[in-house]
Amino acid sequence: MTLQIQFGKRVREIRNSHGLSQEALAYKAGIDRTYMTDIENGKRNVSIQNIEKIINALELPIEDFFKSPIFLNH
Amino acid sequence: MTLQIQFGKRVREIRNSHGLSQEALAYKAGIDRTYMTDIENGKRNVSIQNIEKIINALELPIEDFFKSPIFLNH
């Protein structure tokens, strides 16, 4: 599984664990809602500037974001 | 410090610890050498597909890549 797909899965997992809607997370991150949908579905080659916005909006250290079985092959 | 700048610093740190030249890492990752220079200098809004290539070429788990004091404000 590519990192792009894993990233989307992890965003969705954390967003759901925070009880946030996709729309609420997109708004908080300053990212278009439809773009956020594509990111979660692994359909966008997301840039590091947008990665930063999303991880900040999820309010967890980046180290914890990437500490997940989702990323085990990387 | 932005994640873009931190990412470049961390790539450089690990590359040096492996005794790899910038050219060797660029070749291994399949990325243009001048583009790799810009990435290490925090000058490129690098995409997740290129992040994947670079971290794979550095041969460490992505979790370990982001486990560093460099990323402490994220």
N, CA and C atoms of all chains as a GROMACS GRO file, in nm:
protein
  444
    1MET      N    1   0.084  -0.120   0.000
    1MET     CA    2   0.000   0.000   0.000
    1MET      C    3   0.088   0.125   0.000
    2THR      N    4   0.057   0.219  -0.083
    2THR     CA    5   0.141   0.340  -0.091
    2THR      C    6   0.122   0.429   0.032
    3LEU      N    7   0.222   0.511   0.056
    3LEU     CA    8   0.215   0.605   0.168
    3LEU      C    9   0.097   0.700   0.151
    4GLN      N   10   0.068   0.736   0.026
    4GLN     CA   11  -0.044   0.825  -0.004
    4GLN      C   12  -0.177   0.766   0.047
    5ILE      N   13  -0.195   0.636   0.025
    5ILE     CA   14  -0.318   0.569   0.070
    5ILE      C   15  -0.317   0.553   0.222
    6GLN      N   16  -0.202   0.517   0.278
    6GLN     CA   17  -0.190   0.501   0.423
    6GLN      C   18  -0.217   0.634   0.494
    7PHE      N   19  -0.165   0.741   0.437
    7PHE     CA   20  -0.185   0.873   0.498
    7PHE      C   21  -0.335   0.904   0.510
    8GLY      N   22  -0.408   0.881   0.402
    8GLY     CA   23  -0.552   0.906   0.404
    8GLY      C   24  -0.624   0.823   0.508
    9LYS      N   25  -0.587   0.696   0.517
    9LYS     CA   26  -0.649   0.608   0.617
    9LYS      C   27  -0.623   0.657   0.758
   10ARG      N   28  -0.500   0.702   0.781
   10ARG     CA   29  -0.464   0.747   0.915
   10ARG      C   30  -0.536   0.877   0.951
   11VAL      N   31  -0.550   0.967   0.855
   11VAL     CA   32  -0.624   1.091   0.880
   11VAL      C   33  -0.768   1.056   0.918
   12ARG      N   34  -0.828   0.967   0.841
   12ARG     CA   35  -0.968   0.928   0.869
   12ARG      C   36  -0.980   0.864   1.007
   13GLU      N   37  -0.886   0.777   1.040
   13GLU     CA   38  -0.889   0.708   1.170
   13GLU      C   39  -0.884   0.808   1.286
   14ILE      N   40  -0.792   0.902   1.278
   14ILE     CA   41  -0.777   0.998   1.389
   14ILE      C   42  -0.896   1.094   1.392
   15ARG      N   43  -0.938   1.138   1.273
   15ARG     CA   44  -1.055   1.227   1.267
   15ARG      C   45  -1.176   1.161   1.333
   16ASN      N   46  -1.200   1.036   1.299
   16ASN     CA   47  -1.314   0.965   1.359
   16ASN      C   48  -1.297   0.948   1.509
   17SER      N   49  -1.174   0.920   1.554
   17SER     CA   50  -1.152   0.901   1.697
   17SER      C   51  -1.175   1.032   1.774
   18HIS      N   52  -1.162   1.145   1.702
   18HIS     CA   53  -1.189   1.276   1.765
   18HIS      C   54  -1.335   1.317   1.750
   19GLY      N   55  -1.414   1.233   1.680
   19GLY     CA   56  -1.555   1.265   1.658
   19GLY      C   57  -1.576   1.387   1.571
   20LEU      N   58  -1.480   1.411   1.481
   20LEU     CA   59  -1.489   1.526   1.390
   20LEU      C   60  -1.548   1.482   1.256
   21SER      N   61  -1.633   1.565   1.199
   21SER     CA   62  -1.678   1.538   1.062
   21SER      C   63  -1.567   1.577   0.965
   22GLN      N   64  -1.577   1.525   0.842
   22GLN     CA   65  -1.479   1.562   0.740
   22GLN      C   66  -1.484   1.714   0.716
   23GLU      N   67  -1.604   1.765   0.717
   23GLU     CA   68  -1.622   1.909   0.693
   23GLU      C   69  -1.555   1.991   0.804
   24ALA      N   70  -1.572   1.946   0.928
   24ALA     CA   71  -1.514   2.020   1.041
   24ALA      C   72  -1.361   2.017   1.034
   25LEU      N   73  -1.306   1.901   1.000
   25LEU     CA   74  -1.160   1.892   0.990
   25LEU      C   75  -1.109   1.979   0.874
   26ALA      N   76  -1.178   1.973   0.761
   26ALA     CA   77  -1.136   2.053   0.644
   26ALA      C   78  -1.136   2.202   0.680
   27TYR      N   79  -1.241   2.244   0.748
   27TYR     CA   80  -1.253   2.385   0.788
   27TYR      C   81  -1.138   2.422   0.882
   28LYS      N   82  -1.113   2.336   0.981
   28LYS     CA   83  -1.009   2.363   1.080
   28LYS      C   84  -0.871   2.369   1.014
   29ALA      N   85  -0.850   2.284   0.913
   29ALA     CA   86  -0.720   2.277   0.845
   29ALA      C   87  -0.707   2.384   0.737
   30GLY      N   88  -0.819   2.447   0.700
   30GLY     CA   89  -0.814   2.545   0.591
   30GLY      C   90  -0.799   2.479   0.455
   31ILE      N   91  -0.861   2.363   0.442
   31ILE     CA   92  -0.853   2.287   0.317
   31ILE      C   93  -0.994   2.264   0.265
   32ASP      N   94  -1.011   2.269   0.134
   32ASP     CA   95  -1.142   2.247   0.074
   32ASP      C   96  -1.197   2.109   0.112
   33ARG      N   97  -1.327   2.102   0.139
   33ARG     CA   98  -1.385   1.977   0.186
   33ARG      C   99  -1.372   1.864   0.084
   34THR      N  100  -1.392   1.896  -0.043
   34THR     CA  101  -1.383   1.791  -0.146
   34THR      C  102  -1.239   1.743  -0.160
   35TYR      N  103  -1.144   1.834  -0.141
   35TYR     CA  104  -1.003   1.796  -0.146
   35TYR      C  105  -0.971   1.704  -0.027
   36MET      N  106  -1.028   1.736   0.089
   36MET     CA  107  -1.007   1.651   0.208
   36MET      C  108  -1.064   1.511   0.185
   37THR      N  109  -1.179   1.502   0.120
   37THR     CA  110  -1.236   1.371   0.086
   37THR      C  111  -1.139   1.292  -0.001
   38ASP      N  112  -1.086   1.356  -0.103
   38ASP     CA  113  -0.990   1.289  -0.192
   38ASP      C  114  -0.864   1.246  -0.116
   39ILE      N  115  -0.817   1.329  -0.027
   39ILE     CA  116  -0.698   1.294   0.052
   39ILE      C  117  -0.726   1.169   0.136
   40GLU      N  118  -0.838   1.170   0.206
   40GLU     CA  119  -0.871   1.052   0.290
   40GLU      C  120  -0.887   0.926   0.206
   41ASN      N  121  -0.930   0.942   0.082
   41ASN     CA  122  -0.945   0.826  -0.006
   41ASN      C  123  -0.814   0.790  -0.078
   42GLY      N  124  -0.706   0.859  -0.044
   42GLY     CA  125  -0.576   0.826  -0.103
   42GLY      C  126  -0.563   0.866  -0.248
   43LYS      N  127  -0.645   0.963  -0.290
   43LYS     CA  128  -0.648   1.000  -0.433
   43LYS      C  129  -0.567   1.124  -0.466
   44ARG      N  130  -0.500   1.182  -0.366
   44ARG     CA  131  -0.425   1.306  -0.392
   44ARG      C  132  -0.280   1.292  -0.348
   45ASN      N  133  -0.192   1.342  -0.432
   45ASN     CA  134  -0.050   1.345  -0.401
   45ASN      C  135  -0.024   1.468  -0.313
   46VAL      N  136  -0.074   1.462  -0.191
   46VAL     CA  137  -0.079   1.577  -0.100
   46VAL      C  138   0.062   1.631  -0.070
   47SER      N  139   0.070   1.760  -0.060
   47SER     CA  140   0.200   1.826  -0.035
   47SER      C  141   0.229   1.837   0.114
   48ILE      N  142   0.355   1.858   0.146
   48ILE     CA  143   0.395   1.866   0.287
   48ILE      C  144   0.331   1.986   0.356
   49GLN      N  145   0.301   2.093   0.282
   49GLN     CA  146   0.235   2.208   0.345
   49GLN      C  147   0.092   2.171   0.386
   50ASN      N  148   0.025   2.091   0.303
   50ASN     CA  149  -0.110   2.047   0.341
   50ASN      C  150  -0.105   1.938   0.448
   51ILE      N  151  -0.002   1.854   0.443
   51ILE     CA  152   0.016   1.754   0.550
   51ILE      C  153   0.029   1.826   0.684
   52GLU      N  154   0.106   1.933   0.685
   52GLU     CA  155   0.126   2.011   0.808
   52GLU      C  156  -0.007   2.069   0.858
   53LYS      N  157  -0.086   2.125   0.768
   53LYS     CA  158  -0.215   2.182   0.808
   53LYS      C  159  -0.306   2.075   0.869
   54ILE      N  160  -0.308   1.957   0.806
   54ILE     CA  161  -0.398   1.850   0.852
   54ILE      C  162  -0.353   1.796   0.988
   55ILE      N  163  -0.223   1.771   1.001
   55ILE     CA  164  -0.174   1.715   1.128
   55ILE      C  165  -0.192   1.816   1.241
   56ASN      N  166  -0.168   1.944   1.212
   56ASN     CA  167  -0.192   2.045   1.315
   56ASN      C  168  -0.340   2.048   1.355
   57ALA      N  169  -0.428   2.036   1.256
   57ALA     CA  170  -0.572   2.039   1.285
   57ALA      C  171  -0.614   1.916   1.366
   58LEU      N  172  -0.544   1.805   1.348
   58LEU     CA  173  -0.576   1.683   1.424
   58LEU      C  174  -0.520   1.689   1.566
   59GLU      N  175  -0.436   1.789   1.591
   59GLU     CA  176  -0.384   1.815   1.726
   59GLU      C  177  -0.315   1.695   1.790
   60LEU      N  178  -0.223   1.636   1.715
   60LEU     CA  179  -0.136   1.537   1.778
   60LEU      C  180   0.005   1.555   1.722
   61PRO      N  181   0.106   1.515   1.801
   61PRO     CA  182   0.243   1.528   1.751
   61PRO      C  183   0.262   1.445   1.624
   62ILE      N  184   0.340   1.494   1.531
   62ILE     CA  185   0.360   1.424   1.404
   62ILE      C  186   0.418   1.285   1.429
   63GLU      N  187   0.500   1.274   1.531
   63GLU     CA  188   0.557   1.143   1.568
   63GLU      C  189   0.444   1.042   1.596
   64ASP      N  190   0.341   1.088   1.667
   64ASP     CA  191   0.230   0.999   1.700
   64ASP      C  192   0.144   0.970   1.577
   65PHE      N  193   0.135   1.068   1.489
   65PHE     CA  194   0.058   1.046   1.366
   65PHE      C  195   0.113   0.926   1.290
   66PHE      N  196   0.248   0.919   1.280
   66PHE     CA  197   0.310   0.813   1.200
   66PHE      C  198   0.339   0.686   1.280
   67LYS      N  199   0.307   0.689   1.410
   67LYS     CA  200   0.326   0.568   1.491
   67LYS      C  201   0.195   0.489   1.490
   68SER      N  202   0.178   0.406   1.390
   68SER     CA  203   0.052   0.332   1.372
   68SER      C  204   0.080   0.210   1.285
   69PRO      N  205   0.009   0.100   1.312
   69PRO     CA  206   0.025  -0.020   1.228
   69PRO      C  207  -0.008   0.007   1.081
   70ILE      N  208  -0.083   0.114   1.055
   70ILE     CA  209  -0.116   0.148   0.916
   70ILE      C  210   0.011   0.166   0.832
   71PHE      N  211   0.118   0.215   0.897
   71PHE     CA  212   0.241   0.247   0.823
   71PHE      C  213   0.345   0.136   0.831
   72LEU      N  214   0.304   0.017   0.876
   72LEU     CA  215   0.405  -0.085   0.907
   72LEU      C  216   0.500  -0.123   0.794
   73ASN      N  217   0.458  -0.114   0.670
   73ASN     CA  218   0.553  -0.150   0.562
   73ASN      C  219   0.646  -0.034   0.524
   74HIS      N  220   0.638   0.077   0.599
   74HIS     CA  221   0.728   0.190   0.569
   74HIS      C  222   0.824   0.217   0.684
   75MET      N  223   0.928   2.686   1.307
   75MET     CA  224   0.986   2.632   1.184
   75MET      C  225   0.883   2.545   1.112
   76THR      N  226   0.867   2.562   0.984
   76THR     CA  227   0.765   2.485   0.912
   76THR      C  228   0.807   2.339   0.897
   77LEU      N  229   0.708   2.254   0.876
   77LEU     CA  230   0.734   2.111   0.855
   77LEU      C  231   0.822   2.091   0.731
   78GLN      N  232   0.801   2.176   0.631
   78GLN     CA  233   0.882   2.168   0.507
   78GLN      C  234   1.031   2.185   0.538
   79ILE      N  235   1.063   2.279   0.624
   79ILE     CA  236   1.204   2.303   0.660
   79ILE      C  237   1.255   2.191   0.750
   80GLN      N  238   1.172   2.148   0.844
   80GLN     CA  239   1.211   2.039   0.934
   80GLN      C  240   1.237   1.910   0.855
   81PHE      N  241   1.151   1.886   0.757
   81PHE     CA  242   1.167   1.765   0.676
   81PHE      C  243   1.306   1.763   0.608
   82GLY      N  244   1.342   1.876   0.548
   82GLY     CA  245   1.472   1.884   0.482
   82GLY      C  246   1.588   1.861   0.578
   83LYS      N  247   1.578   1.920   0.695
   83LYS     CA  248   1.684   1.903   0.796
   83LYS      C  249   1.697   1.756   0.836
   84ARG      N  250   1.584   1.691   0.854
   84ARG     CA  251   1.585   1.552   0.898
   84ARG      C  252   1.642   1.460   0.788
   85VAL      N  253   1.606   1.488   0.662
   85VAL     CA  254   1.662   1.410   0.550
   85VAL      C  255   1.814   1.424   0.552
   86ARG      N  256   1.862   1.548   0.563
   86ARG     CA  257   2.006   1.573   0.563
   86ARG      C  258   2.075   1.501   0.679
   87GLU      N  259   2.012   1.509   0.797
   87GLU     CA  260   2.070   1.446   0.916
   87GLU      C  261   2.087   1.295   0.897
   88ILE      N  262   1.982   1.230   0.848
   88ILE     CA  263   1.989   1.084   0.832
   88ILE      C  264   2.083   1.047   0.717
   89ARG      N  265   2.076   1.121   0.609
   89ARG     CA  266   2.167   1.096   0.496
   89ARG      C  267   2.312   1.103   0.543
   90ASN      N  268   2.345   1.206   0.619
   90ASN     CA  269   2.484   1.220   0.668
   90ASN      C  270   2.520   1.105   0.763
   91SER      N  271   2.425   1.066   0.847
   91SER     CA  272   2.454   0.958   0.942
   91SER      C  273   2.478   0.826   0.868
   92HIS      N  274   2.425   0.815   0.746
   92HIS     CA  275   2.446   0.696   0.664
   92HIS      C  276   2.571   0.710   0.576
   93GLY      N  277   2.635   0.828   0.582
   93GLY     CA  278   2.753   0.850   0.499
   93GLY      C  279   2.722   0.853   0.349
   94LEU      N  280   2.599   0.896   0.318
   94LEU     CA  281   2.558   0.904   0.177
   94LEU      C  282   2.576   1.046   0.125
   95SER      N  283   2.621   1.058   0.000
   95SER     CA  284   2.624   1.191  -0.063
   95SER      C  285   2.482   1.226  -0.106
   96GLN      N  286   2.460   1.355  -0.129
   96GLN     CA  287   2.330   1.400  -0.177
   96GLN      C  288   2.300   1.333  -0.312
   97GLU      N  289   2.402   1.324  -0.393
   97GLU     CA  290   2.386   1.263  -0.525
   97GLU      C  291   2.346   1.115  -0.512
   98ALA      N  292   2.411   1.046  -0.420
   98ALA     CA  293   2.381   0.903  -0.403
   98ALA      C  294   2.237   0.883  -0.354
   99LEU      N  295   2.195   0.967  -0.260
   99LEU     CA  296   2.057   0.955  -0.210
   99LEU      C  297   1.957   0.988  -0.320
  100ALA      N  298   1.985   1.093  -0.396
  100ALA     CA  299   1.895   1.133  -0.504
  100ALA      C  300   1.881   1.019  -0.605
  101TYR      N  301   1.992   0.958  -0.640
  101TYR     CA  302   1.991   0.848  -0.736
  101TYR      C  303   1.908   0.731  -0.681
  102LYS      N  304   1.933   0.698  -0.555
  102LYS     CA  305   1.864   0.586  -0.491
  102LYS      C  306   1.712   0.610  -0.483
  103ALA      N  307   1.676   0.737  -0.459
  103ALA     CA  308   1.534   0.771  -0.446
  103ALA      C  309   1.467   0.794  -0.581
  104GLY      N  310   1.548   0.807  -0.686
  104GLY     CA  311   1.492   0.836  -0.818
  104GLY      C  312   1.445   0.980  -0.830
  105ILE      N  313   1.518   1.068  -0.764
  105ILE     CA  314   1.483   1.211  -0.764
  105ILE      C  315   1.601   1.290  -0.818
  106ASP      N  316   1.574   1.395  -0.896
  106ASP     CA  317   1.680   1.479  -0.950
  106ASP      C  318   1.766   1.537  -0.837
  107ARG      N  319   1.897   1.541  -0.860
  107ARG     CA  320   1.988   1.586  -0.756
  107ARG      C  321   1.962   1.731  -0.714
  108THR      N  322   1.934   1.817  -0.810
  108THR     CA  323   1.912   1.958  -0.775
  108THR      C  324   1.780   1.973  -0.696
  109TYR      N  325   1.684   1.887  -0.730
  109TYR     CA  326   1.557   1.889  -0.656
  109TYR      C  327   1.582   1.842  -0.511
  110MET      N  328   1.667   1.741  -0.496
  110MET     CA  329   1.702   1.690  -0.362
  110MET      C  330   1.770   1.801  -0.279
  111THR      N  331   1.857   1.876  -0.344
  111THR     CA  332   1.923   1.989  -0.274
  111THR      C  333   1.818   2.087  -0.222
  112ASP      N  334   1.724   2.122  -0.309
  112ASP     CA  335   1.618   2.215  -0.269
  112ASP      C  336   1.534   2.158  -0.154
  113ILE      N  337   1.504   2.029  -0.162
  113ILE     CA  338   1.424   1.966  -0.054
  113ILE      C  339   1.498   1.977   0.079
  114GLU      N  340   1.628   1.942   0.078
  114GLU     CA  341   1.705   1.947   0.203
  114GLU      C  342   1.713   2.090   0.257
  115ASN      N  343   1.710   2.186   0.166
  115ASN     CA  344   1.716   2.326   0.210
  115ASN      C  345   1.578   2.382   0.244
  116GLY      N  346   1.476   2.297   0.244
  116GLY     CA  347   1.342   2.340   0.283
  116GLY      C  348   1.275   2.430   0.182
  117LYS      N  349   1.321   2.423   0.055
  117LYS     CA  350   1.271   2.516  -0.048
  117LYS      C  351   1.163   2.457  -0.137
  118ARG      N  352   1.123   2.331  -0.111
  118ARG     CA  353   1.023   2.268  -0.198
  118ARG      C  354   0.906   2.215  -0.117
  119ASN      N  355   0.789   2.239  -0.170
  119ASN     CA  356   0.666   2.186  -0.109
  119ASN      C  357   0.650   2.042  -0.156
  120VAL      N  358   0.738   1.956  -0.105
  120VAL     CA  359   0.752   1.819  -0.153
  120VAL      C  360   0.621   1.739  -0.135
  121SER      N  361   0.594   1.652  -0.230
  121SER     CA  362   0.470   1.574  -0.228
  121SER      C  363   0.490   1.444  -0.151
  122ILE      N  364   0.378   1.384  -0.112
  122ILE     CA  365   0.386   1.260  -0.034
  122ILE      C  366   0.447   1.146  -0.115
  123GLN      N  367   0.432   1.149  -0.247
  123GLN     CA  368   0.495   1.044  -0.329
  123GLN      C  369   0.647   1.058  -0.326
  124ASN      N  370   0.697   1.181  -0.326
  124ASN     CA  371   0.842   1.200  -0.316
  124ASN      C  372   0.892   1.176  -0.173
  125ILE      N  373   0.810   1.211  -0.074
  125ILE     CA  374   0.845   1.180   0.065
  125ILE      C  375   0.864   1.029   0.080
  126GLU      N  376   0.773   0.953   0.019
  126GLU     CA  377   0.782   0.807   0.025
  126GLU      C  378   0.912   0.757  -0.038
  127LYS      N  379   0.945   0.810  -0.155
  127LYS     CA  380   1.069   0.768  -0.223
  127LYS      C  381   1.192   0.796  -0.137
  128ILE      N  382   1.194   0.914  -0.075
  128ILE     CA  383   1.311   0.954   0.004
  128ILE      C  384   1.322   0.870   0.131
  129ILE      N  385   1.212   0.852   0.202
  129ILE     CA  386   1.218   0.774   0.326
  129ILE      C  387   1.253   0.628   0.296
  130ASN      N  388   1.200   0.574   0.187
  130ASN     CA  389   1.238   0.437   0.149
  130ASN      C  390   1.388   0.430   0.119
  131ALA      N  391   1.440   0.530   0.050
  131ALA     CA  392   1.583   0.531   0.014
  131ALA      C  393   1.670   0.545   0.139
  132LEU      N  394   1.618   0.609   0.242
  132LEU     CA  395   1.694   0.625   0.367
  132LEU      C  396   1.686   0.498   0.453
  133GLU      N  397   1.600   0.406   0.413
  133GLU     CA  398   1.591   0.274   0.477
  133GLU      C  399   1.568   0.279   0.628
  134LEU      N  400   1.470   0.358   0.668
  134LEU     CA  401   1.427   0.350   0.808
  134LEU      C  402   1.275   0.360   0.812
  135PRO      N  403   1.213   0.303   0.916
  135PRO     CA  404   1.067   0.312   0.925
  135PRO      C  405   1.022   0.458   0.934
  136ILE      N  406   0.911   0.489   0.873
  136ILE     CA  407   0.862   0.628   0.871
  136ILE      C  408   0.841   0.678   1.014
  137GLU      N  409   0.801   0.588   1.104
  137GLU     CA  410   0.783   0.624   1.244
  137GLU      C  411   0.914   0.680   1.302
  138ASP      N  412   1.025   0.615   1.267
  138ASP     CA  413   1.155   0.660   1.318
  138ASP      C  414   1.200   0.789   1.251
  139PHE      N  415   1.162   0.805   1.125
  139PHE     CA  416   1.197   0.930   1.056
  139PHE      C  417   1.140   1.049   1.132
  140PHE      N  418   1.014   1.038   1.176
  140PHE     CA  419   0.948   1.152   1.241
  140PHE      C  420   0.969   1.156   1.392
  141LYS      N  421   1.040   1.056   1.446
  141LYS     CA  422   1.071   1.056   1.589
  141LYS      C  423   1.205   1.126   1.609
  142SER      N  424   1.204   1.258   1.618
  142SER     CA  425   1.327   1.337   1.628
  142SER      C  426   1.296   1.472   1.690
  143PRO      N  427   1.388   1.527   1.769
  143PRO     CA  428   1.367   1.660   1.827
  143PRO      C  429   1.345   1.767   1.720
  144ILE      N  430   1.387   1.738   1.596
  144ILE     CA  431   1.366   1.835   1.488
  144ILE      C  432   1.218   1.870   1.474
  145PHE      N  433   1.133   1.772   1.502
  145PHE     CA  434   0.988   1.791   1.480
  145PHE      C  435   0.914   1.830   1.607
  146LEU      N  436   0.986   1.871   1.711
  146LEU     CA  437   0.921   1.886   1.842
  146LEU      C  438   0.802   1.982   1.846
  147ASN      N  439   0.798   2.082   1.760
  147ASN     CA  440   0.680   2.173   1.767
  147ASN      C  441   0.563   2.121   1.686
  148HIS      N  442   0.575   1.997   1.632
  148HIS     CA  443   0.461   1.941   1.558
  148HIS      C  444   0.405   1.818   1.628
   0.00000   0.00000   0.00000
